[in-house]
Amino acid sequence: APGTLRGDNCISTGRNLIHGSDGPDSAKHEITMWFTPEEVSNYERALDSWIVSDN
């Protein structure tokens, strides 16, 4: 749809600049296709504790 990231940046199916996996299993598979384990890092954003909190 025009005005969305995919609609504005993905004119061709073969050249898809924006992609989102349809679930955690697909994401794991797709990440291993493009990245080595050394290129993937886990991190915690400082902002997350302000957005989601136990209290």
C-alpha positions as CSV (number, residue, x, y, z in Angstrom):
1,A,0.0,0.0,0.0
2,P,1.3,3.5,-0.8
3,G,2.6,5.3,2.2
4,T,4.0,2.2,3.9
5,L,7.6,1.1,4.1
6,R,7.0,-1.9,1.9
7,G,4.7,0.0,-0.5
8,D,7.2,2.9,-1.0
9,N,10.4,0.9,-1.1
10,C,9.6,-2.5,-2.6
11,I,8.5,-1.8,-6.1
12,S,9.7,-5.2,-7.4
13,T,9.1,-8.6,-5.7
14,G,12.6,-9.6,-6.8
15,R,14.2,-6.6,-5.1
16,N,12.6,-6.5,-1.8
17,L,14.3,-3.8,0.4
18,I,11.9,-4.3,3.4
19,H,11.1,-7.7,4.7
20,G,9.6,-9.0,7.9
21,S,9.4,-12.7,8.8
22,D,6.0,-14.2,9.4
23,G,7.0,-15.8,12.7
24,P,9.9,-16.7,15.0
25,D,10.8,-20.0,13.2
26,S,10.9,-18.3,9.8
27,A,13.0,-15.5,11.3
28,K,15.6,-17.9,12.7
29,H,15.8,-19.7,9.3
30,E,16.1,-16.4,7.3
31,I,18.7,-14.9,9.7
32,T,20.9,-17.9,9.3
33,M,20.7,-17.6,5.5
34,W,22.2,-14.1,5.6
35,F,24.3,-13.8,8.8
36,T,26.9,-15.8,10.7
37,P,26.5,-16.3,14.4
38,E,29.2,-13.7,15.0
39,E,27.2,-11.1,13.1
40,V,24.1,-11.5,15.2
41,S,24.1,-9.8,18.6
42,N,21.5,-9.7,21.4
43,Y,21.1,-6.5,23.2
44,E,18.7,-4.7,25.5
45,R,17.7,-1.2,24.7
46,A,17.7,1.3,27.5
47,L,14.3,2.5,26.4
48,D,12.6,-0.9,26.8
49,S,12.5,-0.6,30.6
50,W,10.6,2.7,30.2
51,I,8.1,1.1,27.8
52,V,7.5,-2.2,29.6
53,S,7.7,-2.4,33.4
54,D,6.6,-4.8,36.1
55,N,5.2,-2.0,38.2
